[in-house]
Amino acid sequence: MLITHDMGVIAEAADRVAVMYAGRVAEIGPVDAVVGDPLHPYAKGLMGAIPTLAHSADRLAQIPGSMPRLSAIPPGCAFNPRCPKVFSPLHRGASRAAAGRLAPGRLPPLRRVRTSRRMTTPFPRQDDYVRVQNLRRLFDVSRPWLNRMIERQPRQILRAVDGVSFEVAKGETFAVVGESGSGKSTVARMVVGLLPPSDGEVSIAGVSMTDPRAAAARRQLRRRIQMIFQDPYASMNPRWRVDRIIAEPIRAFDLIRGEREIQARVGELLTLVGLHPDDGRKYPHAFSGGQRQRIAIARALASNAEFLVADEPTSALDVSVQAQILNLMRDLQDRFGLTYLFISHNLAVVRHMASRIGVMYLGRLVEIGGGRELFATPKHPYTRMLLDAVPDMSHTGRQRIPVQGEIPNPIDPPSGCTFHPRCPFANERCVAEVPPFRDGVACHAVHEGRLVPGMQAVA
């Protein structure tokens, strides 16, 4: 028995699936039927809200409203307040599709597939708004000096980020993906200035984030940079009301004076992210995970930010709430011209959000490409392995190459190309030499023509 909200895993691992809503089974049946042709409106909305590797719609299907509290379940069909096809019998009794698979009748199609312009057309390159050059971050994880002297142990240095370079244009979404431990979040924290780099340069809007001589310019730039964290509740003061949390950047940067004007602005921001101005009088614990993430986005916009770094902003959310947050971020970007650095391990989400993607492995970028290009013709063997390993509803039944090995210890990384112990195309040069980053990829096999992008190895 498998309990999960990851429908890609269900599609590939399960024989039968039950979709639950508000403590009841809304639909149950063979996995191919429920995933591919759901009947219940909730199941249909749930499947449409999931981004896939095969399609990239302008907007994900979105279920209105939120899950009711179990202490206040609506009478009749519990889904009726959110159902687009509700009719009076559903209010009086349980849903007809609750126990089996009956004819759907008037239900809308599963997914409106419309190709996104962000994926089919290259992003218009302007002057780079964010520029990261040769960024490095080392952590000294050695034991205390006295212990090392007694036990005759050397210092241990962890290379979390090792020579990362990329650019992000104004209004673009640049995503960084990779396995846990690859250094994605460390890069994000260095870009916004929460963590000083050991070496390298970060500049935003032409202002250096590392040069001591640019301190005055950085103070002026700070309000234009904000971060959205993976766990919104952990980033909020639980003793503060939401209106105070959102107003904090306004007061910190002295953007608006006068309490009445500040409260009016907070109300505008709450409305902008799909909440009610009266929600400002509540505390963070009174909100769901998706609502807290909306509050975090409202706080980020309170300082009139232009550049947002989103570190796994939807990984803790279920798929229906995830669709709401991703659609909101896209809408805000279109409206205000925001620039995003999007950190994620979910490749389907990245395909939906990003115009360009960087793939990290053990602290280094191994490939950078356009969203459509990287998914259609991946170059680096690691990128191919990641794409092949993703459980996805659109790839059910496809033969997969099992992921070999685990990401090495960054304290003692492999020589040469750090991916060579797991790479089926590695040769002696890969073991001895670090591959240069050229033509969007750092791979000897690609540079030598032994591995053609999107194809198998060339003999």
Secondary structure, DSSP 4 states (H G I P E B T S, - for coil): ----S-HHHHHHH-SEEEEEETTEEEEEEEHHHHHHS--SHHHHHHHHTS--SS--BSS-----S-PPPGGGPPSSSTTGGG-TT--HHHHHS--TTSSS----TTPPPS----B-HHHHS-----SEEEEEEEEEEEEE-PPPHHHHHHHT----EEEEEEEEEEEEETT-EEEEE--TTSSHHHHHHHHHTSS--SEEEEEETTEESS-GGGHHHHHHHGGGEEEE-S-TGGGS-TTS-HHHHHHHHHHHTT---SHHHHHHHHHHHHHHTT--GGGGGS-GGGS-HHHHHHHHHHHHHTTT-SEEEEESTTTTS-HHHHHHHHHHHHHHHHHH--EEEEE-S-HHHHHHH-SEEEEEETTEEEEEEEHHHHHHS--SHHHHHHHHH---GGGTT---PPPPS-PPPTTSPPSSSTTGGG-TT--HHHHHSPPP-BTTB--HHHHTTSB-TTSPBP-
